[in-house]
Amino acid sequence: MKKTTVIAFVLTLGIIASGCGSNTPASTSEGVKKVIVGTGNDFEQVAFLDGDGKLTGYDVEVIKEIDKRLTEYEFEFQTMDFSNILLSLETKKIDLAAHLFEKNPEREQKFTFNKEPYAYWRNKIFVASDNNDPIKTLDDLKGKKVLIGPTSAQAQILENYNKENNDSIEIVYQQNDANDEVLQVSSGRVYATLGADFLLPIKDPQGKLKTVGDALNEGNILYVFRKDDAESQKLADAVDATIKELKADGTLAKLSTDWLGQDFSK
């Protein structure tokens, strides 16, 4: 049985400048096409290193299940900072981006997505649990510091809002630890952050934060592929068919419950 392999991947500007890789997934010695999957390694319960240094989490285990069923492909992980994943896809260092990505107009300009979501979420505002201000919408965050990960879907929400509202929200971009929202918000260094509602119990098991207001948007979670690329489209179609199988036989629901606490696959 073929196995999904993991490579620790460090992306530097020098590597970016060194040139583009193949335009299609490489073939192994058996004629099976290798697919390089870009993901992170510090997103708790989604894509992270466990106590034994093993890459695991919801995104990782779903890809492994897809790998088992697509015998014509062999999937190999490369881990990197979240902000580098789509750049690596664009520069052909990887073939598929997997890190709970949402489709948005900005990303659709450069990339293509598969059609069948493997999770669904709602983005909401997170504030400290002892914050009793009447926060309902982004308008209530004007003049306040809001922490967000660069290049994330949540960052796009804030950036689009600021374009239409004279940069009225002070966006603070995370520099290192992708999971430091709880400390930053609960300590008062920033006022709020944005995130998927289902991630809060995972990031904040002690309940230092809470969600407030209405959903800012509802997102389908998809994989990202290179645009205008026949081989990438073929791969995306194969992934779609497999996700449907995983939904039909209950595998995806079980993975979501195991890693995310409940079934977010439907």
FENPEKA-V880773 format. One record per backbone hydrogen bond with DSSP energy under -1.0 kcal/mol. CO is the residue of the C=O (numbers start at 0). NH is the residue of the N-H. If there is no record, write none. Layout:
BEGIN
CO_NH / CO_NH
END
This chain:
BEGIN
4_76 / 6_78 / 11_15 / 12_16 / 25_33 / 27_30 / 31_27 / 32_73 / 34_75 / 35_94 / 35_95 / 36_77 / 37_97 / 38_79 / 40_48 / 42_45 / 42_46 / 44_57 / 45_58 / 45_59 / 46_42 / 47_55 / 49_52 / 53_49 / 55_47 / 56_60 / 57_61 / 58_62 / 59_63 / 60_64 / 61_65 / 62_66 / 63_67 / 64_68 / 65_69 / 68_70 / 69_72 / 71_32 / 73_34 / 74_4 / 75_36 / 76_6 / 77_38 / 80_83 / 81_84 / 83_87 / 84_88 / 85_89 / 86_90 / 87_92 / 87_93 / 88_91 / 95_37 / 96_223 / 100_221 / 103_107 / 106_109 / 106_110 / 111_224 / 118_220 / 120_218 / 121_196 / 122_215 / 123_194 / 124_211 / 125_192 / 126_209 / 127_130 / 132_134 / 135_213 / 136_139 / 137_140 / 138_141 / 140_143 / 143_169 / 144_190 / 144_191 / 145_171 / 147_173 / 148_151 / 151_155 / 152_156 / 153_157 / 154_158 / 155_159 / 156_160 / 157_161 / 158_162 / 159_163 / 161_166 / 167_142 / 168_170 / 169_145 / 171_147 / 176_179 / 179_183 / 180_184 / 181_185 / 182_186 / 183_188 / 183_189 / 184_187 / 191_146 / 192_125 / 194_123 / 195_198 / 198_202 / 199_203 / 203_206 / 207_128 / 209_126 / 211_124 / 216_122 / 218_120 / 220_117 / 222_113 / 223_96 / 224_111 / 228_232 / 229_233 / 230_234 / 231_235 / 232_236 / 233_237 / 234_238 / 235_239 / 236_240 / 237_241 / 238_242 / 239_243 / 240_244 / 241_245 / 242_246 / 243_247 / 244_248 / 245_251 / 249_253 / 250_254 / 251_255 / 252_256 / 253_257 / 254_258 / 255_259 / 256_260 / 261_263 / 263_119
END
